[in-house]
Amino acid sequence: MPYPRLRHLVFGAALALAAPLALAIDRDEAAARAQQSTGGRVLAVERAEQDGRPVFKVRILTPSGEVRIVLVDARTGATR
């Protein structure tokens, strides 16, 4: 191999750029976080994008009987 260090640098750069694209939580964790934040029952979980960021839209049936959408950031797990 004429340039093994270059290959390692390119591979490392590719990993560094791909890391922010990785999701920190999965669909089940998003459902659990939304359920915790509302105390309701999870009806559905859908992967989406909001403002260019990956989110999970979790549809919740609240204890008061209303259906609510909770957004869970797929990278941080924060709920909105």
PyMOL commands that place a pseudoatom at each C-alpha (Angstrom):
pseudoatom trace, name=CA, resn=MET, resi=1, chain=A, elem=C, hetatm=0, pos=[0.000, 0.000, 0.000]
pseudoatom trace, name=CA, resn=PRO, resi=2, chain=A, elem=C, hetatm=0, pos=[1.629, 3.243, -1.049]
pseudoatom trace, name=CA, resn=TYR, resi=3, chain=A, elem=C, hetatm=0, pos=[-0.291, 5.566, 1.324]
pseudoatom trace, name=CA, resn=PRO, resi=4, chain=A, elem=C, hetatm=0, pos=[-1.526, 3.652, 4.390]
pseudoatom trace, name=CA, resn=ARG, resi=5, chain=A, elem=C, hetatm=0, pos=[-1.573, 6.786, 6.571]
pseudoatom trace, name=CA, resn=LEU, resi=6, chain=A, elem=C, hetatm=0, pos=[-3.677, 8.628, 4.019]
pseudoatom trace, name=CA, resn=ARG, resi=7, chain=A, elem=C, hetatm=0, pos=[-6.152, 5.767, 3.982]
pseudoatom trace, name=CA, resn=HIS, resi=8, chain=A, elem=C, hetatm=0, pos=[-6.433, 5.936, 7.785]
pseudoatom trace, name=CA, resn=LEU, resi=9, chain=A, elem=C, hetatm=0, pos=[-6.914, 9.687, 7.694]
pseudoatom trace, name=CA, resn=VAL, resi=10, chain=A, elem=C, hetatm=0, pos=[-9.646, 9.432, 5.082]
pseudoatom trace, name=CA, resn=PHE, resi=11, chain=A, elem=C, hetatm=0, pos=[-11.376, 6.649, 6.999]
pseudoatom trace, name=CA, resn=GLY, resi=12, chain=A, elem=C, hetatm=0, pos=[-11.139, 8.639, 10.257]
pseudoatom trace, name=CA, resn=ALA, resi=13, chain=A, elem=C, hetatm=0, pos=[-12.549, 11.745, 8.603]
pseudoatom trace, name=CA, resn=ALA, resi=14, chain=A, elem=C, hetatm=0, pos=[-15.443, 9.738, 7.181]
pseudoatom trace, name=CA, resn=LEU, resi=15, chain=A, elem=C, hetatm=0, pos=[-16.242, 8.368, 10.638]
pseudoatom trace, name=CA, resn=ALA, resi=16, chain=A, elem=C, hetatm=0, pos=[-16.084, 11.816, 12.196]
pseudoatom trace, name=CA, resn=LEU, resi=17, chain=A, elem=C, hetatm=0, pos=[-18.489, 13.201, 9.624]
pseudoatom trace, name=CA, resn=ALA, resi=18, chain=A, elem=C, hetatm=0, pos=[-20.885, 10.258, 9.948]
pseudoatom trace, name=CA, resn=ALA, resi=19, chain=A, elem=C, hetatm=0, pos=[-21.013, 10.367, 13.751]
pseudoatom trace, name=CA, resn=PRO, resi=20, chain=A, elem=C, hetatm=0, pos=[-23.461, 13.304, 13.992]
pseudoatom trace, name=CA, resn=LEU, resi=21, chain=A, elem=C, hetatm=0, pos=[-25.830, 11.426, 11.701]
pseudoatom trace, name=CA, resn=ALA, resi=22, chain=A, elem=C, hetatm=0, pos=[-26.085, 8.487, 14.091]
pseudoatom trace, name=CA, resn=LEU, resi=23, chain=A, elem=C, hetatm=0, pos=[-29.182, 8.318, 16.231]
pseudoatom trace, name=CA, resn=ALA, resi=24, chain=A, elem=C, hetatm=0, pos=[-28.688, 8.285, 19.976]
pseudoatom trace, name=CA, resn=ILE, resi=25, chain=A, elem=C, hetatm=0, pos=[-32.032, 6.632, 20.678]
pseudoatom trace, name=CA, resn=ASP, resi=26, chain=A, elem=C, hetatm=0, pos=[-34.252, 4.170, 18.878]
pseudoatom trace, name=CA, resn=ARG, resi=27, chain=A, elem=C, hetatm=0, pos=[-38.014, 4.029, 18.376]
pseudoatom trace, name=CA, resn=ASP, resi=28, chain=A, elem=C, hetatm=0, pos=[-38.653, 2.164, 21.658]
pseudoatom trace, name=CA, resn=GLU, resi=29, chain=A, elem=C, hetatm=0, pos=[-36.618, 4.643, 23.705]
pseudoatom trace, name=CA, resn=ALA, resi=30, chain=A, elem=C, hetatm=0, pos=[-38.454, 7.548, 22.052]
pseudoatom trace, name=CA, resn=ALA, resi=31, chain=A, elem=C, hetatm=0, pos=[-41.783, 5.957, 22.996]
pseudoatom trace, name=CA, resn=ALA, resi=32, chain=A, elem=C, hetatm=0, pos=[-40.632, 5.461, 26.594]
pseudoatom trace, name=CA, resn=ARG, resi=33, chain=A, elem=C, hetatm=0, pos=[-39.456, 9.073, 26.923]
pseudoatom trace, name=CA, resn=ALA, resi=34, chain=A, elem=C, hetatm=0, pos=[-42.701, 10.450, 25.498]
pseudoatom trace, name=CA, resn=GLN, resi=35, chain=A, elem=C, hetatm=0, pos=[-44.732, 8.220, 27.789]
pseudoatom trace, name=CA, resn=GLN, resi=36, chain=A, elem=C, hetatm=0, pos=[-42.706, 9.344, 30.810]
pseudoatom trace, name=CA, resn=SER, resi=37, chain=A, elem=C, hetatm=0, pos=[-43.142, 13.011, 29.966]
pseudoatom trace, name=CA, resn=THR, resi=38, chain=A, elem=C, hetatm=0, pos=[-46.928, 12.762, 29.587]
pseudoatom trace, name=CA, resn=GLY, resi=39, chain=A, elem=C, hetatm=0, pos=[-48.031, 9.823, 31.705]
pseudoatom trace, name=CA, resn=GLY, resi=40, chain=A, elem=C, hetatm=0, pos=[-50.130, 8.696, 28.739]
pseudoatom trace, name=CA, resn=ARG, resi=41, chain=A, elem=C, hetatm=0, pos=[-50.317, 5.646, 26.501]
pseudoatom trace, name=CA, resn=VAL, resi=42, chain=A, elem=C, hetatm=0, pos=[-48.297, 5.404, 23.278]
pseudoatom trace, name=CA, resn=LEU, resi=43, chain=A, elem=C, hetatm=0, pos=[-50.486, 4.995, 20.200]
pseudoatom trace, name=CA, resn=ALA, resi=44, chain=A, elem=C, hetatm=0, pos=[-47.875, 5.276, 17.417]
pseudoatom trace, name=CA, resn=VAL, resi=45, chain=A, elem=C, hetatm=0, pos=[-44.258, 6.211, 16.743]
pseudoatom trace, name=CA, resn=GLU, resi=46, chain=A, elem=C, hetatm=0, pos=[-43.088, 7.648, 13.434]
pseudoatom trace, name=CA, resn=ARG, resi=47, chain=A, elem=C, hetatm=0, pos=[-39.647, 8.746, 12.309]
pseudoatom trace, name=CA, resn=ALA, resi=48, chain=A, elem=C, hetatm=0, pos=[-39.554, 12.240, 10.760]
pseudoatom trace, name=CA, resn=GLU, resi=49, chain=A, elem=C, hetatm=0, pos=[-37.478, 15.381, 10.352]
pseudoatom trace, name=CA, resn=GLN, resi=50, chain=A, elem=C, hetatm=0, pos=[-38.056, 18.790, 11.887]
pseudoatom trace, name=CA, resn=ASP, resi=51, chain=A, elem=C, hetatm=0, pos=[-35.860, 21.774, 11.082]
pseudoatom trace, name=CA, resn=GLY, resi=52, chain=A, elem=C, hetatm=0, pos=[-33.378, 19.412, 9.427]
pseudoatom trace, name=CA, resn=ARG, resi=53, chain=A, elem=C, hetatm=0, pos=[-32.993, 17.238, 12.531]
pseudoatom trace, name=CA, resn=PRO, resi=54, chain=A, elem=C, hetatm=0, pos=[-34.168, 13.638, 12.920]
pseudoatom trace, name=CA, resn=VAL, resi=55, chain=A, elem=C, hetatm=0, pos=[-37.057, 13.274, 15.354]
pseudoatom trace, name=CA, resn=PHE, resi=56, chain=A, elem=C, hetatm=0, pos=[-39.588, 10.703, 16.404]
pseudoatom trace, name=CA, resn=LYS, resi=57, chain=A, elem=C, hetatm=0, pos=[-43.225, 11.816, 16.399]
pseudoatom trace, name=CA, resn=VAL, resi=58, chain=A, elem=C, hetatm=0, pos=[-44.895, 9.915, 19.205]
pseudoatom trace, name=CA, resn=ARG, resi=59, chain=A, elem=C, hetatm=0, pos=[-48.688, 9.970, 19.322]
pseudoatom trace, name=CA, resn=ILE, resi=60, chain=A, elem=C, hetatm=0, pos=[-49.881, 9.741, 22.930]
pseudoatom trace, name=CA, resn=LEU, resi=61, chain=A, elem=C, hetatm=0, pos=[-53.307, 9.264, 24.495]
pseudoatom trace, name=CA, resn=THR, resi=62, chain=A, elem=C, hetatm=0, pos=[-53.087, 11.399, 27.637]
pseudoatom trace, name=CA, resn=PRO, resi=63, chain=A, elem=C, hetatm=0, pos=[-54.731, 10.399, 30.938]
pseudoatom trace, name=CA, resn=SER, resi=64, chain=A, elem=C, hetatm=0, pos=[-57.334, 13.121, 30.277]
pseudoatom trace, name=CA, resn=GLY, resi=65, chain=A, elem=C, hetatm=0, pos=[-58.286, 11.443, 26.994]
pseudoatom trace, name=CA, resn=GLU, resi=66, chain=A, elem=C, hetatm=0, pos=[-56.739, 13.822, 24.474]
pseudoatom trace, name=CA, resn=VAL, resi=67, chain=A, elem=C, hetatm=0, pos=[-54.401, 12.715, 21.695]
pseudoatom trace, name=CA, resn=ARG, resi=68, chain=A, elem=C, hetatm=0, pos=[-51.127, 14.596, 21.700]
pseudoatom trace, name=CA, resn=ILE, resi=69, chain=A, elem=C, hetatm=0, pos=[-48.008, 14.499, 19.514]
pseudoatom trace, name=CA, resn=VAL, resi=70, chain=A, elem=C, hetatm=0, pos=[-44.704, 14.549, 21.392]
pseudoatom trace, name=CA, resn=LEU, resi=71, chain=A, elem=C, hetatm=0, pos=[-41.535, 15.193, 19.407]
pseudoatom trace, name=CA, resn=VAL, resi=72, chain=A, elem=C, hetatm=0, pos=[-38.446, 13.349, 20.607]
pseudoatom trace, name=CA, resn=ASP, resi=73, chain=A, elem=C, hetatm=0, pos=[-35.092, 14.450, 19.225]
pseudoatom trace, name=CA, resn=ALA, resi=74, chain=A, elem=C, hetatm=0, pos=[-33.472, 11.286, 17.830]
pseudoatom trace, name=CA, resn=ARG, resi=75, chain=A, elem=C, hetatm=0, pos=[-29.951, 12.534, 18.581]
pseudoatom trace, name=CA, resn=THR, resi=76, chain=A, elem=C, hetatm=0, pos=[-30.400, 13.873, 22.107]
pseudoatom trace, name=CA, resn=GLY, resi=77, chain=A, elem=C, hetatm=0, pos=[-33.582, 12.214, 23.373]
pseudoatom trace, name=CA, resn=ALA, resi=78, chain=A, elem=C, hetatm=0, pos=[-35.020, 15.575, 24.392]
pseudoatom trace, name=CA, resn=THR, resi=79, chain=A, elem=C, hetatm=0, pos=[-38.821, 15.840, 24.260]
pseudoatom trace, name=CA, resn=ARG, resi=80, chain=A, elem=C, hetatm=0, pos=[-40.843, 18.776, 22.944]
for i in range(1, 80): cmd.bond("trace and resi %d" % i, "trace and resi %d" % (i + 1))
show_as sticks, trace
zoom trace
